[in-house]
């Protein structure tokens, strides 16, 4: 089981995504994130991966945990991904060897260029719902899904208000 993260940065009605240039999902649009290093928490990994992929700094205190995605692939690969959302960061998103930054309006997310599962949970997470999901893939093909939501805690909703005001 590979432990990984995703961190979605929201600002002024847009979400910062990446065009992934390396690794699993190469060529797809996704959120910044990646594998946890030994001794690292999911939050620490999300902040580090976002810094490495986009050259921006995110204060861990500004990150909201928005749920867990579990992926299983028929070839045996399994991923446990903790999803975060943040409304503040410093620096200018910059292309790196791993990723190119792309801004999209919240109502214009390019699901046809993303992993097939994203259309079943990403909008809801960006709107403040917490997700718990399991997906089964055969390569890029989504074979099965189970997705559940619950409302975010009040602390998370405060962050949404900050993001709308930014």
ABEGO torsion letter per residue (X at the ends): XBBBBBBBBBBGGBBBBBBBABEBGBGBBBBBEEBBBBGBBAAAAAAAAAAAAAGBBBBAAABBBAEBBBBBBAAGBBBBBBBBBBABBBEBBBBBAABBBBBBBAAABBAAABBAAAAAAAAAAAAGBBBBBBBBBBEABBABBBBBBBBBBAAAAAAAAAAAAX
